[in-house]
Amino acid sequence: MAAAARVERAVEILGDTAPDHLLTAGRLRLSNRQASLEELGQLSDPPMTKDAIAGRIRRLLSMADKRAKDLGIPDTESAVTEEMLENEV
């Protein structure tokens, strides 16, 4: 859930300015919040490895965090609550 919350925040920050392939990976995470990275890769069209999906999501988050810093607004980590972290254990 924390990963999905960060991706959701990243999409809010970047809007449509992020590259399509990164947004596609992010949207896959948002529409399949409980899926593993491997499952997200299998759901992708064309299918990707879990490392490819993870890399795209990581770049999306990094891009959003940089933009947030430039704008002086809360970054993607701000979307993660203590409750989310407790529920992931």
RACORMO-V623318 format. One record per residue. N is the residue number from 0. RES is the residue in three letters. PSI is psi in degrees with one decimal (999 if undefined). OMEGA is omega in whole degrees, -180 to 180 (999 if undefined). Layout:
n & res & psi & omega
N & RES & PSI & OMEGA
N & RES & PSI & OMEGA
This chain:
n & res & psi & omega
0 & MET & -36.3 & 180
1 & ALA & -40.8 & 180
2 & ALA & -43.2 & 180
3 & ALA & -38.4 & 179
4 & ALA & -40.6 & 178
5 & ARG & -41.5 & 179
6 & VAL & -42.2 & 179
7 & GLU & -44.0 & 178
8 & ARG & -39.3 & 179
9 & ALA & -42.4 & 179
10 & VAL & -37.2 & 176
11 & GLU & -43.7 & -177
12 & ILE & -46.2 & -173
13 & LEU & -27.7 & -175
14 & GLY & -136.0 & -179
15 & ASP & 9.3 & -179
16 & THR & -15.2 & 178
17 & ALA & 150.2 & 176
18 & PRO & 144.8 & -177
19 & ASP & -41.2 & -177
20 & HIS & -29.9 & 176
21 & LEU & -41.2 & 177
22 & LEU & -37.7 & 179
23 & THR & -44.6 & 178
24 & ALA & -41.2 & 178
25 & GLY & -41.8 & 179
26 & ARG & -34.1 & 175
27 & LEU & -43.6 & 179
28 & ARG & -43.3 & -177
29 & LEU & -34.1 & -179
30 & SER & -7.4 & 180
31 & ASN & 63.8 & -171
32 & ARG & -29.8 & -177
33 & GLN & -5.3 & -176
34 & ALA & 147.5 & 174
35 & SER & 166.9 & 177
36 & LEU & -37.5 & 178
37 & GLU & -43.7 & 179
38 & GLU & -39.5 & 178
39 & LEU & -40.8 & 178
40 & GLY & -39.6 & 179
41 & GLN & -31.0 & 180
42 & LEU & -18.7 & -179
43 & SER & 152.1 & 178
44 & ASP & 104.9 & 3
45 & PRO & 161.2 & 179
46 & PRO & 147.5 & 180
47 & MET & 165.3 & 175
48 & THR & 162.2 & 178
49 & LYS & -32.9 & 178
50 & ASP & -37.4 & 178
51 & ALA & -45.0 & 178
52 & ILE & -46.7 & -179
53 & ALA & -41.3 & 180
54 & GLY & -41.3 & 180
55 & ARG & -41.8 & 178
56 & ILE & -41.0 & 179
57 & ARG & -43.0 & 179
58 & ARG & -37.1 & 177
59 & LEU & -46.8 & 180
60 & LEU & -42.5 & 180
61 & SER & -44.2 & 179
62 & MET & -42.8 & -180
63 & ALA & -41.1 & 179
64 & ASP & -39.0 & 178
65 & LYS & -44.8 & 180
66 & ARG & -42.1 & 179
67 & ALA & -42.9 & 179
68 & LYS & -44.4 & 179
69 & ASP & -36.0 & -179
70 & LEU & -11.7 & -178
71 & GLY & 35.4 & 180
72 & ILE & 164.3 & 179
73 & PRO & 138.7 & -179
74 & ASP & -168.8 & -176
75 & THR & -28.5 & 178
76 & GLU & -26.7 & -178
77 & SER & -17.5 & -179
78 & ALA & -10.8 & -177
79 & VAL & 125.4 & 179
80 & THR & 161.8 & 176
81 & GLU & -39.5 & -180
82 & GLU & -40.3 & 178
83 & MET & -43.2 & -179
84 & LEU & -39.5 & 179
85 & GLU & -38.0 & -178
86 & ASN & -18.7 & -178
87 & GLU & -10.8 & -178
88 & VAL & 999 & 999
